[in-house]
Amino acid sequence: MKKLLWSTQVWKMFNIKSHKSENIDILDIPFARVNEAEISTQVIQFTQPTIVVTPNIDHIVRAYNNHHLKELYVNADLCINDSRVLSFLLKSFFSITLPAVPGSDLTRKLLSSTDINNRTIAIIGGDDIQIDKLKLDVINNDKVIVKHINPPMNFYYDDLKISHVLDFIQASNAD
């Protein structure tokens, strides 16, 4: 009974809404319930530019107190859980399955696919060395254009820095 009461309090505190659909809302951020294979297929099949975000548990907690960050996640085309910890907690306490798809794994999988030939990809985050290594290790041809920006830590607290990232996204003409 104690575990159930605690779980119910946490459920309400974090405003977790589980839908029969493919989404679950955590702190009003809608997470798609998809695994790596499903999300890769979905992203590849998009015919228009798509914004995919992969917040981890730290980002979710920060978004609770930062409306700019929360807005970025809410307005994305797809919001994918990056946190194995969050997946474990949801499963353990609420019997909710929300697959964890780390953004680095998803990026690697997408960039290794020949289905993204002749596309432009914009990556936000990661340093230049990581991106250069990713380009060498994964991209199987020169038909994929990768544009990259690594904003400073906590950039989402600064309107000017957010504008800079948004300008980069728009200027990248990413698919």
Protein Blocks (a to p, Z undefined) as FASTA:
>chain_A
ZZmmmmmmmmmmnopacdfblbdceehiacddddfklmmmmmmmpcbdcddddddfklmm
mmmmmmklmmmmmmpmbdcdfbfklmmmmmmmnopacddddfklmmmmmmmpmklgoiac
ddeejjfklmmmmmmmmmgcfkbccddddddehklmpmklmmmmmmmmmmnopZZ
